[in-house]
Amino acid sequence: MSEPRACGCGRSPTGNCIGWHKLTAEEYEAKLAAYKEKQASKAEAAE
């Protein structure tokens, strides 16, 4: 199994390449907001 590639563009919130370098600025902002919301929900559920 291969290691995940590191993110070279700096857009990935995980540090691994997830293809976000292809997104427009608007698409990136929307994806990032959705990612942050999902992470917040997970954090609340863990409490």
Secondary structure as UniProt FT lines:
FT   HELIX           20..22
FT   HELIX           25..46
//
